[in-house]
C-alpha cells in the first residue's frame, strides 16, 4: 500500500504547524505524489444559508506539481469539474476547475468553459465578486470575466492545510534537452516500464514561453504522470503520453494572470523532444508545439 506522510501542515492562519516547507520541496523534487487535506465548516463554505455548522474534511489529489527556484511548491487539480456543491445541482456553465494551491495556502482557480457559448466579456482585469457572506474567502483579483477562460487568485481560510506526500518514486533516467544522459540510463527506464512500474516525468522549463521575459523566467520543473508509454525497440528511444497539464507563467508564488496560462497534453521523448497538444483557453482551439527540454524520468514499483 502507498505510504503517505505529512510533509507540511499549516494552521488556520497559514502558519507552519507541522513538518516544513523544505521537507515538502525535497519530496516533490524526488517525484513524490501530493494530496492536500483541508477542513471547513459546511455553512461557511458550501451553503451560507444552512444551520449545519459541522466540520467537513476534504482531501484532494494534485496530479500536477511544480517546483519553482528549487524551493517553492505549487500544484494543480487537473481532472475536476465544479459539481461538488453537495446540493444536487451543478453551478454555472460546464467547465473544468483548475484549482491551484501554493505551499503557503494561497489558492487560485481557472475555469475554461466547455459549452461553446459566445463570450460576453473581455480579456483583462475584472471586478471582484461580492463574497461578503463568506468571511473566510478573500479574493485577490479577477481576470477575463465573461470570456472562455476566467480565473482568479484568492485565499480561503481553511481550518487547516495538510500536505501529504507519497515519496516512493526513484529516478531512472535524466537527460538534457538534446537527449544527452546525465543520470541513470534508457535501459533502467525501459526495464521499469517492462516490469509494469508506474511512470512520472519532470520537465525543466516547460512554461518558459508563457513568461513576459523568457530569457529570465523563474527556474521551474513540472511533474506529471506518464500514463501511456511506448518503447521503440529498434530505434532505441522511449516516449510517453502524460495526463493533462496546466501550464502557468512561472512566478513565486504561482498565480493565474490574464494570457498567462494554458492546458493540454504532452508527449515527451528520451531525445529531449516534447510534443505538446495545447489548448488556448480563450479560443478553446488546440495547436501543436514542439519543445526541447531537460527531462527526468521516475518509476514507482510499489503501486
C-alpha positions in Angstrom: 0.0 0.0 0.0 1.3 3.5 -0.7 2.8 5.2 2.3 1.5 8.7 2.7 3.3 11.0 5.2 2.7 14.6 6.2 5.4 16.8 4.8 3.9 20.2 5.8 0.9 21.4 7.9 -0.4 25.0 8.2 -2.9 26.2 10.7 -6.0 28.4 10.0 -3.7 31.5 9.8 -1.5 29.6 7.3 1.4 29.4 9.7 3.5 26.3 9.7 2.3 24.0 12.5 4.0 20.7 11.4 6.6 19.5 9.0 8.4 22.1 6.9 8.4 23.8 3.5 11.8 22.3 2.9 10.5 18.7 3.5 7.7 19.3 1.0 10.0 20.7 -1.6 12.5 17.9 -1.2 9.8 15.3 -1.6 8.4 17.0 -4.7 11.9 17.1 -6.2 12.1 13.4 -5.8 8.9 13.0 -7.7 6.5 12.4 -4.8 2.8 12.4 -5.3 0.8 15.1 -3.5 -2.6 15.2 -1.7 -3.7 18.2 0.3 -6.1 17.9 3.2 -8.2 20.9 4.3 -11.2 21.3 6.6 -14.1 23.8 6.7 -17.5 24.5 8.2 -20.4 23.5 6.0 -22.3 26.7 6.4 -19.2 28.9 6.0 -18.1 27.3 2.7 -20.9 25.3 1.0 -24.2 26.8 1.9 -24.1 30.0 4.0 -27.9 29.8 4.4 -27.7 26.5 6.2 -27.7 26.0 10.0 -25.4 23.0 9.5 -22.1 24.0 11.1 -20.4 20.6 11.0 -16.7 20.3 10.1 -16.1 18.8 6.7 -12.7 17.3 5.9 -11.6 17.3 2.3 -8.6 15.6 0.7 -7.8 16.4 -3.0 -5.3 14.8 -5.3 -3.0 17.2 -7.2 -1.8 15.3 -10.3 0.5 18.1 -11.5 3.1 19.5 -9.2 5.6 22.3 -9.8 8.9 23.1 -8.0 10.0 26.8 -8.5 13.5 28.0 -7.8 14.2 24.6 -6.3 12.4 25.6 -3.1 8.7 26.6 -3.7 5.9 24.1 -4.3 2.7 24.6 -6.2 0.2 22.1 -7.5 -2.8 21.7 -9.7 -6.1 19.7 -9.8 -6.5 18.9 -13.5 -9.4 16.5 -13.6 -12.0 18.3 -11.5 -15.3 19.8 -12.7 -17.5 22.2 -10.5 -20.0 19.6 -9.5 -19.4 19.2 -5.7 -21.7 21.7 -4.2 -23.5 19.0 -2.2 -26.9 20.2 -3.2 -27.5 18.1 -6.3 -27.2 21.0 -8.8 -24.3 22.0 -11.0 -23.4 25.7 -10.6 -23.0 27.8 -13.6 -21.7 26.8 -17.0 -19.9 23.4 -17.6 -16.2 23.9 -17.2 -13.1 22.5 -15.8 -12.0 23.5 -12.3 -8.2 24.0 -12.5 -7.7 24.7 -8.8 -4.1 25.6 -7.9 -2.5 25.7 -4.4 0.8 27.1 -3.2 2.8 25.8 -0.2 1.7 28.9 1.8 -2.0 28.2 1.4 -2.5 30.8 -1.4 -5.0 29.4 -3.9 -6.3 30.1 -7.4 -8.8 28.8 -9.9 -9.1 28.9 -13.7 -12.3 27.7 -15.3 -12.1 27.0 -19.1 -15.7 26.8 -20.2 -16.7 23.8 -22.3 -20.1 24.7 -23.6 -19.1 26.8 -26.7 -21.2 29.8 -25.7 -20.3 33.2 -27.1 -18.0 35.2 -24.8 -19.7 38.2 -23.2 -16.6 39.8 -21.6 -13.2 41.0 -22.5 -9.7 39.9 -21.6 -8.1 41.7 -18.7 -8.7 42.6 -15.1 -12.3 42.4 -13.9 -14.4 43.3 -10.8 -14.1 41.3 -7.6 -17.1 39.1 -6.8 -19.0 40.0 -3.6 -18.1 37.4 -1.1 -19.2 39.3 2.0 -21.4 36.4 3.1 -18.2 34.2 3.2 -16.0 35.8 5.8 -13.2 33.3 5.2 -13.0 33.9 1.5 -10.5 36.6 0.4 -10.4 37.2 -3.3 -7.2 39.0 -4.5 -8.1 39.7 -8.2 -10.3 38.6 -11.1 -9.2 38.0 -14.7 -11.0 37.7 -18.0 -14.6 37.7 -16.7 -17.1 36.7 -19.4 -14.5 35.0 -21.6 -14.0 31.3 -22.1 -11.1 31.5 -19.5 -12.0 33.3 -16.3 -9.5 33.0 -13.4 -8.8 34.5 -10.0 -6.4 34.3 -7.1 -7.7 34.0 -3.6 -7.3 32.6 -0.1 -10.0 30.6 1.7 -9.1 30.4 5.4 -9.5 26.7 5.9 -9.3 25.3 9.4 -6.0 23.5 8.5 -3.9 22.6 5.5 -2.0 19.3 5.4 0.3 18.5 2.5 0.6 14.7 2.2 3.2 13.0 0.1 3.7 9.5 -1.2 7.5 9.6 -1.6 8.4 6.2 -3.2 9.5 7.1 -6.7 13.0 6.5 -8.0 14.7 8.5 -10.7 15.7 6.0 -13.5 16.9 8.5 -16.2 17.8 12.1 -16.6 18.9 13.8 -19.8 19.4 17.2 -21.3 17.3 18.9 -24.0 19.3 17.1 -26.7 18.9 13.7 -25.1 22.4 13.6 -23.5 22.1 11.3 -20.5 23.2 12.9 -17.2 21.9 10.2 -14.8 20.6 6.6 -15.0 20.0 5.0 -18.4 17.5 4.3 -21.0 17.8 0.6 -20.1 16.8 1.5 -16.5 13.7 3.3 -17.8 12.7 0.5 -20.2 13.3 -2.2 -17.6 11.0 -0.4 -15.1 8.4 0.1 -17.9 8.6 -3.5 -18.9 8.0 -4.7 -15.3 4.8 -2.7 -15.0 6.0 0.2 -13.0 4.1 3.5 -12.9 6.0 6.3 -14.6 6.3 10.0 -14.0 8.3 12.8 -15.6 9.8 16.1 -14.6 10.0 18.7 -17.3 12.5 21.6 -16.8 11.4 24.9 -18.1 8.0 23.7 -19.5 6.4 27.1 -19.0 9.2 29.5 -20.1 7.3 30.6 -23.2 4.5 32.0 -21.0 6.9 34.4 -19.3 7.0 38.1 -20.1 10.8 37.7 -20.3 11.6 34.1 -21.3 15.3 34.7 -21.0 14.9 35.5 -17.3 12.0 33.2 -16.5 11.8 31.7 -13.0 13.5 28.3 -12.9 11.0 25.5 -12.6 10.2 21.9 -13.0 6.7 20.5 -13.8 5.9 16.9 -12.6 3.2 14.8 -14.2 2.3 11.2 -14.5 3.0 9.3 -17.8 0.0 7.1 -18.2 0.9 5.6 -21.6 4.4 4.5 -22.5 5.9 3.4 -25.8 9.3 1.7 -26.1 10.7 1.8 -29.6 13.0 -1.3 -29.5 14.5 -0.7 -32.9 15.3 3.0 -32.9 16.2 3.0 -29.2 14.0 5.7 -27.8 11.1 5.8 -25.3 8.2 8.2 -25.3 5.0 8.6 -23.2 1.7 10.4 -23.1 1.0 12.4 -19.9 -2.1 13.1 -18.0 -3.5 16.7 -18.7 -1.2 19.5 -17.7 -2.0 23.1 -16.7 0.9 25.5 -17.6 1.2 28.8 -15.8 3.6 31.7 -16.2 6.3 30.8 -13.6 6.4 33.0 -10.5 6.7 32.7 -6.7 4.0 32.3 -5.5 2.4 30.8 -8.6 -0.8 32.6 -9.7 -3.1 32.9 -12.7 -2.9 36.1 -14.7 -4.6 37.1 -18.0 -3.0 35.4 -21.0 -0.6 33.7 -18.6 -1.8 30.1 -18.8 -3.0 27.2 -21.0 -3.5 23.5 -20.7 -3.1 20.3 -22.7 -1.3 17.0 -23.1 2.4 16.3 -23.6 4.3 13.5 -25.4 7.9 13.6 -24.0 10.7 11.6 -25.6 14.1 10.4 -24.4 15.8 12.5 -27.0 14.6 15.7 -25.3 11.7 16.4 -27.7 8.4 17.2 -26.1 5.4 17.2 -28.5 2.7 19.4 -27.0 -1.1 19.4 -27.8 -2.1 22.6 -26.2 -5.4 24.4 -25.8 -5.7 28.2 -25.9 -8.3 28.7 -23.2 -9.6 32.0 -24.7 -10.4 30.4 -28.1 -10.7 26.8 -26.9 -8.7 25.8 -30.0 -5.9 23.3 -29.9 -2.5 23.7 -31.5 0.7 21.7 -31.7 4.1 22.8 -30.4 7.5 21.1 -30.2 9.7 21.9 -27.2 13.2 20.6 -26.4 13.6 20.2 -22.6 15.7 18.6 -20.0 13.7 15.7 -18.6 13.9 13.4 -15.5 12.0 10.1 -15.6 10.8 8.4 -12.4 9.4 4.9 -11.8 7.3 3.5 -9.0 7.2 -0.2 -8.5 5.2 0.0 -5.2 1.8 0.8 -6.6 
